[in-house]
Structures are given as structure tokens and as C-alpha cells.
Amino acid sequence: MAIYKNGKNKNYYYSFQYKKKRFQGSTGTGDKDRAFEIYLEKKNEITNHRFRYIDKTYEELVDHYYNSYSKNDQRVLDWSLGFLKNRKLEEISGPELKQLQEFRALRVKGSTVNRQFVIIRSILNKAVIDLGWLSQAPRFKKEKDDA
């Protein structure tokens, strides 16, 4: 079923799959008819690609989440803005981020690079999961640790 109740919670939830990706969430209502309307609206919005924000930039993403990160994490985001500031999210690729990792590894150890790029990876994943600004986050491997 497209809508369902989850345990003792009074609200209905929706769940469906589109292009091998699962979309689910709360409808925010306990009324079954209204929940079904919300489900249909959400499904229509996603299947018609209105959930993608093509013109969003990396800077807008960082601005959206900047205050939710610690001071040290904010420094990493500030550093990454120097390279990715005006880039559209859809244009950022895994190989490009890997090159940025290798550039950073010239100055600091591989383990430090990995810790810093976890922050960049997390903010890009938030663009996919929380905001729907990307359909998929760019993938890149970790740098070798200098153990």
C-alpha cells in the first residue's frame, strides 16, 4: 500500500519507488483521505522531476547547512568554497572531488584529508536526502592513509 500507519503513531506515512529509488516520509496527518492526497502530490512532484533544483550551486548548499556544522567543519567548508563556490551541484563529479582530495593531500596527511572530505561528502548527501537538490551524490574514494 502506498500509505500506511507506523505503530502507535497517529500520522500516516507514504512509500513508493521511482527509478529504483525509494521515496518515503510522513504525510503529517492522521486523516486517511488527506494522507492519500499528500501521497499523490508527492509522487506527482517526484515523477515530473520538479524535485530537482538544477540551478542550485554548491555555495547555496553550504549556506543552507553552514550553521549546523562545528567551527572546525566550517573551516573545511570554507576551504572547499574556494574551489567549488559557483559550481552547480549537478556539475560536480566524483573525479573532480578526487582531484581536489589529491591536491589537499599535498599539504596534509591522508587521514586528515579523509576526515575533511567526510564533511564534503555529508553535505552533498544532505543535498540528495534532505533537500532533493541532487538525484545522486558524486562518489569518490578515500585517500590512502599514511600509517
C-alpha positions in Angstrom: 0.0 0.0 0.0 1.2 3.5 -0.8 0.1 4.9 2.6 0.3 3.2 5.9 0.4 3.8 9.7 3.6 3.1 11.6 3.0 1.6 15.0 1.3 3.8 17.6 2.0 7.0 15.6 -1.2 8.8 14.7 0.1 10.1 11.3 0.1 8.2 8.0 3.3 7.6 6.0 3.8 7.2 2.3 6.2 5.0 0.5 6.9 4.3 -3.2 9.7 3.5 -5.6 10.6 5.5 -8.7 13.6 4.7 -11.0 15.0 2.2 -8.5 15.0 4.8 -5.7 12.7 4.6 -2.6 10.8 7.7 -1.5 9.1 7.7 1.9 8.1 10.0 4.6 5.4 11.3 6.9 2.2 12.9 5.5 1.9 14.8 8.7 -1.8 14.0 9.1 -3.9 11.3 10.7 -6.7 11.7 8.1 -6.5 8.9 5.6 -8.1 10.8 2.7 -5.8 13.8 3.2 -2.8 11.5 3.6 -3.6 9.9 0.2 -3.9 13.3 -1.4 -0.5 14.2 0.0 1.0 11.0 -1.3 -0.4 11.6 -4.8 1.0 15.2 -4.7 4.4 14.0 -3.6 4.5 11.2 -6.2 3.4 13.6 -9.0 6.1 16.1 -7.9 8.9 13.5 -8.0 7.8 11.7 -11.2 7.6 15.0 -13.0 11.1 16.0 -11.9 10.0 19.1 -10.0 12.1 17.9 -7.1 15.3 18.7 -8.9 16.8 22.1 -8.4 19.0 22.4 -11.4 20.3 25.9 -10.8 21.4 25.3 -7.2 25.1 25.9 -6.5 27.5 24.5 -4.0 27.6 27.8 -2.2 23.8 27.8 -1.7 24.1 24.3 -0.3 26.9 25.3 2.1 24.9 28.4 3.2 21.9 26.3 3.9 23.7 24.0 6.3 26.7 26.1 7.4 25.5 26.9 11.0 24.7 23.2 11.7 28.4 22.3 11.5 31.0 22.9 14.1 33.7 25.6 13.8 36.3 23.0 12.5 33.9 21.6 10.0 33.0 25.2 8.9 36.7 25.8 8.1 36.7 22.7 5.8 33.5 24.0 4.1 35.1 27.5 3.7 38.2 25.8 2.1 36.0 23.8 -0.3 34.1 27.0 -1.3 37.4 28.4 -2.7 37.2 25.7 -5.3 33.5 24.8 -5.8 31.8 28.1 -4.9 29.9 28.9 -8.1 29.7 25.4 -9.4 26.2 23.9 -10.0 25.6 20.9 -7.9 24.7 18.8 -10.9 28.2 19.6 -12.5 30.3 18.4 -9.5 31.7 15.0 -10.3 33.4 12.3 -8.3 36.7 12.5 -10.3 36.8 16.3 -9.7 36.4 15.7 -6.0 39.1 13.0 -6.1 41.5 15.6 -7.8 40.6 18.0 -5.0 41.5 15.4 -2.5 44.8 14.7 -4.1 45.6 18.4 -4.1 44.8 18.6 -0.4 46.9 15.6 0.3 50.0 17.6 -0.9 49.7 19.7 2.2 48.3 17.3 4.9 48.3 13.6 5.7 45.9 11.2 4.0 44.0 10.6 7.2 43.4 14.3 7.6 42.2 14.5 4.0 39.7 11.7 4.7 38.3 13.4 7.8 37.9 16.7 5.9 36.3 15.1 2.9 33.8 13.2 5.1 32.3 16.7 5.7 32.1 17.5 2.0 30.6 14.0 1.3 28.0 14.5 4.1 26.8 17.9 2.8 26.4 16.5 -0.7 24.4 13.6 0.7 22.2 16.1 2.5 21.5 17.7 -0.8 20.2 14.3 -2.0 18.4 13.0 1.0 17.1 16.1 2.9 16.7 18.7 0.2 16.3 16.7 -3.1 18.6 19.2 -4.8 20.5 16.3 -6.4 19.3 12.9 -7.7 22.6 11.3 -6.6 25.7 12.5 -4.7 29.1 12.2 -6.5 31.1 9.2 -5.4 34.8 9.3 -4.7 37.2 7.0 -2.8 39.1 7.8 0.3 42.8 8.9 0.2 45.4 6.4 1.3 46.3 6.7 5.0 50.0 7.2 5.8 50.1 4.8 8.6 
